[in-house]
Amino acid sequence: MCESISIALKSLLILRAFRLCMKHISIRRKSAFH
């Protein structure tokens, strides 16, 4: 149980980081276009 919980938390953190990265990239692209 403990291992599965840690894996789930890691996956959530990775997803969060990925979303933040995508947001940052999209914002940079928008600023570059303007």
C-alpha positions in Angstrom: 0.0 0.0 0.0 2.7 2.5 1.0 4.6 1.9 -2.3 1.5 2.5 -4.4 0.7 5.7 -2.5 4.2 7.0 -3.1 4.0 6.2 -6.8 0.6 8.0 -7.1 2.0 11.1 -5.3 5.1 11.1 -7.6 2.9 10.8 -10.7 0.7 13.7 -9.5 3.8 15.9 -8.9 5.1 15.0 -12.3 1.7 15.9 -13.9 1.7 19.2 -12.0 5.2 20.1 -13.1 4.4 19.1 -16.7 1.3 21.4 -16.7 3.3 24.3 -15.3 6.0 23.8 -18.0 3.3 23.8 -20.7 1.8 27.0 -19.3 5.2 28.6 -19.2 6.0 27.6 -22.8 2.6 28.9 -24.0 3.1 32.2 -22.2 6.6 32.6 -23.7 5.2 31.8 -27.2 2.5 34.4 -26.8 4.9 37.1 -25.6 7.3 36.2 -28.4 4.5 36.7 -31.0 3.5 40.1 -29.6 
